[in-house]
Amino acid sequence: MEFIKITDVEKVYKTGVTALYGINLNIKKGDFAFIIGASGSGKSTLIKMLYREEKPTQGQIIIGGVNVGKLRNRKVYKLRRKLGIVFQDFKLLPKLTAYENVAFALEMYGLPKEEIRSKTIKALDLVGLKEKAKSYPHELSGGEQQRVSIARAIVNSPKLLICDEPTGNLDPDTSLEIMKVLEVINDLGTTIIVVTHDRDIVNKMKKRVILLDKGRVKKDYEKGTYDKNEKH
């Protein structure tokens, strides 16, 4: 069942730069896909359109039956409530504990305190950080901080988790640990898209690999690798 359907998508910025040319992609519910490619290949533009930071100039992006590009600005928050987004730089609030950082996402929705507590503990437990719930970001390693950001992204049980260079600031061993956490989340039914330059991670995970090159889909492998002769 197609969960994300990207059809004939082009993106031309106001500067006149074309970032994407006629992109066609289908991603099924429960897929785990890497999007790879050199800087300037269009990776960031593509995922920004998934969470409606950008709109396509032409074509359409359907997520769970919703035409994302046609959403009115005041309705975008409804889309984002169904998504989880993880960034390279963690984006944790330094004066809040791990628990408070994760719970904050739910407090924004005005959920009852007991529901917030239950969901927050469950999310921290899923990423292996239940014991660090009272720790502040500066007391956590880079890998632990990224786990907190993942917990925050999944606390509302999103159908789609988008990760933009989630291991960019981490060492190889920690990067692999983060990928294993994402794999567990994927096994629970969440569709996962990971944008990365990390060749080793892509090769070890052996998931779907979508290679962008100069704004076009160059390769799309069901279980691929990051070939040595491909720029990144």
C-alpha positions in Angstrom: 0.0 0.0 0.0 1.5 3.3 -1.1 1.8 5.7 1.8 3.8 8.4 0.0 3.2 9.1 -3.6 5.4 11.6 -5.3 4.4 12.4 -8.9 6.2 14.5 -11.5 7.5 16.8 -8.8 9.7 19.8 -9.8 11.0 22.6 -7.6 12.2 25.9 -8.9 13.3 28.5 -6.3 12.6 32.2 -6.7 16.3 32.6 -7.5 15.7 30.6 -10.7 17.6 27.6 -9.4 15.9 24.3 -10.2 16.4 21.8 -7.4 14.3 18.9 -8.6 13.3 17.7 -12.0 10.3 15.4 -12.5 10.7 13.3 -9.4 8.5 10.1 -9.2 8.7 8.0 -6.1 6.3 5.6 -4.2 7.0 4.7 -0.6 4.9 2.0 1.0 3.6 2.0 4.5 6.3 0.5 6.8 9.2 1.1 4.4 12.7 2.1 5.6 14.4 4.1 2.9 17.7 6.0 2.6 17.9 9.1 0.4 21.5 9.6 -0.6 23.4 11.9 -3.1 26.0 14.6 -3.3 25.5 18.1 -1.8 23.1 20.0 -4.1 21.5 16.8 -5.4 18.1 17.8 -4.0 17.8 15.7 -0.9 17.0 18.5 1.5 14.5 20.1 -0.9 12.7 16.8 -1.3 12.3 16.1 2.5 11.4 19.7 3.2 8.5 19.2 0.8 7.4 16.1 2.8 6.8 18.2 5.9 5.7 21.2 4.0 8.6 23.5 4.6 8.6 23.9 0.9 6.0 23.4 -1.8 6.5 21.8 -5.2 6.5 24.1 -8.2 4.9 21.3 -10.3 3.6 17.9 -9.5 2.1 16.5 -6.3 3.1 14.8 -3.1 0.4 12.7 -1.4 1.0 11.5 2.2 -1.6 9.2 3.6 -4.1 10.4 1.1 -3.4 14.1 1.8 -2.1 16.4 -1.0 0.6 18.1 1.0 1.4 20.8 -1.5 -2.3 21.9 -1.6 -2.6 22.2 2.2 -3.5 25.6 3.4 -0.9 27.1 5.8 -3.2 27.0 8.7 -3.7 23.2 8.2 0.0 22.4 8.0 0.2 21.7 11.8 -2.3 18.8 11.3 0.2 17.2 8.9 3.1 17.7 11.2 1.3 16.1 14.1 1.3 12.9 12.1 5.1 13.2 11.3 8.2 12.9 13.4 11.3 14.8 12.3 14.9 14.2 13.6 17.7 16.6 12.7 21.5 16.4 12.8 21.9 18.9 15.6 19.4 17.4 18.0 17.6 20.7 18.7 17.1 19.9 22.4 16.1 22.6 24.9 19.2 22.8 27.2 17.3 23.8 30.3 14.9 20.9 30.2 15.6 17.3 31.2 15.4 14.4 28.7 11.9 13.7 30.1 10.8 17.3 29.8 12.2 17.7 26.2 10.1 14.7 25.1 7.0 15.6 27.1 7.1 19.2 25.8 6.0 18.0 22.4 2.8 16.5 24.0 2.2 19.5 26.3 1.8 21.6 23.1 -1.2 19.5 22.3 -2.8 20.0 25.7 -2.9 16.3 26.6 -3.8 15.1 30.1 -0.7 14.8 32.5 -1.1 11.1 32.9 -1.2 10.5 29.2 1.8 12.7 28.7 3.7 10.8 31.4 2.8 7.4 30.0 3.7 8.2 26.4 7.0 10.0 27.4 8.3 7.1 29.5 7.3 4.7 26.8 9.2 6.7 24.1 12.3 7.0 26.3 12.2 3.3 27.1 12.0 2.5 23.4 15.2 4.4 22.6 16.9 2.9 25.7 17.0 6.0 27.8 14.4 5.5 30.5 17.1 5.6 33.2 18.3 9.0 31.9 14.9 10.7 32.1 16.1 13.2 34.7 19.4 14.1 32.9 19.9 17.4 31.1 21.3 17.5 27.6 24.8 18.6 28.7 25.0 15.5 30.9 24.3 13.2 27.9 26.6 12.0 25.2 25.9 13.0 21.5 24.4 9.6 20.9 22.1 9.9 23.9 21.0 13.4 22.9 20.1 12.1 19.5 18.1 9.3 21.2 16.2 11.9 23.1 15.4 13.8 19.9 14.2 10.5 18.4 12.0 9.8 21.4 10.6 13.3 21.1 9.9 12.7 17.4 8.0 9.4 18.0 6.2 10.2 21.3 3.0 11.0 19.4 3.2 7.7 17.4 3.7 9.3 14.0 3.1 7.3 10.9 6.2 8.7 9.2 9.6 9.5 10.7 11.9 11.8 8.7 15.5 11.9 9.7 17.8 14.5 8.2 21.5 13.4 8.6 20.7 11.9 12.1 24.2 10.6 12.5 26.1 13.5 11.0 27.6 14.5 14.4 28.2 11.0 15.7 31.1 8.5 15.6 30.6 5.3 13.6 29.7 3.0 16.5 27.2 5.5 17.9 25.8 6.0 14.4 25.1 2.3 14.1 23.4 2.3 17.5 21.1 5.1 16.3 20.3 3.1 13.2 19.4 0.1 15.3 17.0 2.2 17.3 15.4 3.4 14.1 15.1 -0.2 12.9 13.2 -1.1 16.1 10.8 1.8 15.5 10.4 0.7 11.9 9.6 -2.8 13.0 6.7 -1.4 15.0 5.2 -0.1 11.8 6.5 3.4 11.4 7.6 4.4 7.9 11.1 5.8 8.0 13.0 8.0 5.6 16.7 8.8 6.3 18.7 11.4 4.4 22.4 10.7 4.9 26.0 11.0 3.6 27.1 8.1 5.8 28.2 5.4 3.3 29.1 2.8 6.0 25.7 3.0 7.6 23.8 2.6 4.3 25.9 -0.4 3.4 25.5 -2.1 6.8 21.7 -1.6 7.0 20.9 -2.9 3.5 17.6 -1.1 3.2 16.0 0.6 0.3 18.4 3.2 -1.2 17.2 6.1 -3.4 20.1 8.0 -5.1 19.5 11.6 -6.2 21.8 13.2 -8.7 21.4 16.8 -9.9 17.7 16.9 -8.9 16.8 13.5 -10.5 16.3 10.0 -9.2 19.4 8.2 -10.6 18.9 4.8 -8.8 16.3 3.2 -6.5 17.3 -0.2 -5.0 15.1 -2.3 -2.8 18.1 -3.4 -0.8 21.0 -1.3 -1.9 24.4 0.1 -1.0 26.3 3.3 -1.4 28.6 2.5 -4.2 32.2 3.7 -3.9 32.1 5.5 -7.2 29.1 7.6 -6.2 29.8 11.0 -4.8 28.6 12.0 -1.4 
